[in-house]
Amino acid sequence: MAEFSKQSLYRLKTCHKDLQKLFEKVIKHRDCVVLCGFRPELEQNEAFRTGVSKVKWPDSKHNSNPSRAIDVAPYPINWSDRDAFINFAGFVAGVASQMGIKIRCGIDFNQDLNFKNDSLFDGPHFELAE
């Protein structure tokens, strides 16, 4: 069974309890790495400047404390394997549904199940849905 590294655990602990519970369950079945939880102002604005994010501080769900968003990638990470991110997001969405946690995935921000029509494909992004 996979387990989170110390760095992934540190990042996970910056997130909302529901995200922590969700990914503590996910890691038992799928190896993954937490890339980002809470994102402070300088990091958020840098993410915006470099095009990693579409919003400036404090408008990202990563900017609340605890964070209402998390970036998690399937491990090993292959940034060019879009299907791996889609498959992983489907698995996470299924686990979240079973747990009664409402999430939105960065592979389908408009939630129409068409993974090719969103203006931003953010494979590792998961956020608590309102």
C-alpha positions as CSV (number, residue, x, y, z in Angstrom):
1,M,0.0,0.0,0.0
2,A,1.2,3.5,-0.9
3,E,1.7,6.2,1.6
4,F,2.3,9.9,1.5
5,S,5.8,11.4,1.8
6,K,6.5,13.9,4.7
7,Q,6.2,16.8,2.2
8,S,2.8,15.5,0.9
9,L,1.5,15.1,4.4
10,Y,2.6,18.6,5.3
11,R,0.8,20.0,2.3
12,L,-2.3,17.8,3.0
13,K,-2.5,19.2,6.5
14,T,-3.0,22.7,5.2
15,C,-6.3,21.6,3.6
16,H,-9.9,21.4,4.8
17,K,-10.7,18.3,6.9
18,D,-12.9,16.8,4.1
19,L,-10.0,17.0,1.6
20,Q,-7.7,15.4,4.2
21,K,-10.1,12.5,4.8
22,L,-10.7,12.0,1.1
23,F,-7.0,11.8,0.1
24,E,-6.1,9.7,3.2
25,K,-8.6,7.2,1.7
26,V,-7.4,7.6,-1.9
27,I,-3.7,6.9,-1.0
28,K,-4.7,3.5,0.4
29,H,-5.7,2.5,-3.2
30,R,-3.8,4.8,-5.6
31,D,-0.3,6.1,-5.3
32,C,-0.3,9.9,-5.5
33,V,1.6,13.0,-4.5
34,V,0.2,16.2,-2.9
35,L,1.6,19.1,-4.9
36,C,-0.2,22.0,-3.2
37,G,-2.7,22.7,-0.5
38,F,-2.8,26.2,1.0
39,R,-1.1,28.8,-1.3
40,P,0.0,32.0,0.3
41,E,-0.2,35.4,-1.5
42,L,3.3,35.4,-3.2
43,E,2.9,31.9,-4.5
44,Q,-0.6,32.5,-5.7
45,N,0.4,35.7,-7.6
46,E,3.4,33.8,-9.1
47,A,1.1,31.0,-10.2
48,F,-1.1,33.6,-11.9
49,R,1.8,35.4,-13.5
50,T,3.2,32.1,-14.9
51,G,-0.3,30.9,-16.1
52,V,-0.5,28.1,-13.6
53,S,-3.6,29.8,-12.2
54,K,-6.3,31.9,-13.7
55,V,-6.8,34.0,-10.6
56,K,-4.8,36.3,-8.3
57,W,-4.7,36.3,-4.5
58,P,-7.1,35.9,-2.7
59,D,-9.6,34.5,-5.3
60,S,-8.4,30.9,-5.4
61,K,-9.8,28.2,-3.2
62,H,-6.1,27.5,-2.5
63,N,-6.0,30.8,-0.6
64,S,-8.4,30.0,2.2
65,N,-6.9,28.6,5.4
66,P,-7.6,25.8,5.6
67,S,-7.4,25.4,1.8
68,R,-10.6,24.4,0.0
69,A,-8.5,23.2,-2.9
70,I,-5.7,20.7,-3.3
71,D,-3.4,19.7,-6.2
72,V,-2.7,16.0,-6.2
73,A,-1.1,14.0,-9.1
74,P,-1.0,10.3,-9.7
75,Y,2.5,8.9,-9.0
76,P,4.8,8.6,-10.8
77,I,3.9,11.9,-12.4
78,N,3.8,12.0,-16.2
79,W,2.7,15.5,-17.2
80,S,2.1,14.5,-20.8
81,D,-0.2,11.6,-19.9
82,R,-3.5,13.4,-19.8
83,D,-5.4,10.1,-19.6
84,A,-3.7,9.3,-16.4
85,F,-5.0,12.5,-14.8
86,I,-8.5,11.8,-16.1
87,N,-8.4,8.3,-14.8
88,F,-7.1,9.4,-11.4
89,A,-9.7,12.2,-11.2
90,G,-12.5,9.7,-11.9
91,F,-11.2,7.4,-9.1
92,V,-11.0,10.4,-6.7
93,A,-14.5,11.5,-7.7
94,G,-15.9,8.0,-7.0
95,V,-14.3,7.8,-3.6
96,A,-15.6,11.3,-2.8
97,S,-19.1,10.4,-3.8
98,Q,-19.0,7.3,-1.6
99,M,-17.9,9.5,1.3
100,G,-20.5,12.1,0.7
101,I,-17.9,14.8,-0.1
102,K,-18.8,17.1,-3.0
103,I,-15.8,18.0,-5.2
104,R,-15.1,19.6,-8.5
105,C,-12.1,18.4,-10.6
106,G,-9.7,20.5,-12.6
107,I,-10.1,18.2,-15.6
108,D,-13.8,19.4,-15.9
109,F,-14.4,22.7,-14.3
110,N,-17.7,23.2,-16.0
111,Q,-18.8,19.7,-14.9
112,D,-20.2,18.6,-18.3
113,L,-18.1,15.4,-18.5
114,N,-16.4,16.7,-21.7
115,F,-12.7,16.9,-20.8
116,K,-11.8,18.8,-24.0
117,N,-13.9,21.9,-23.9
118,D,-12.7,23.7,-20.7
119,S,-10.5,26.7,-21.1
120,L,-8.1,25.2,-18.5
121,F,-7.2,21.6,-18.0
122,D,-5.8,21.4,-14.5
123,G,-5.3,17.7,-14.0
124,P,-4.1,17.7,-10.4
125,H,-6.7,20.2,-9.1
126,F,-9.6,19.2,-6.8
127,E,-11.8,21.5,-4.8
128,L,-14.7,21.3,-2.5
129,A,-17.9,22.1,-4.4
130,E,-20.2,24.8,-3.0
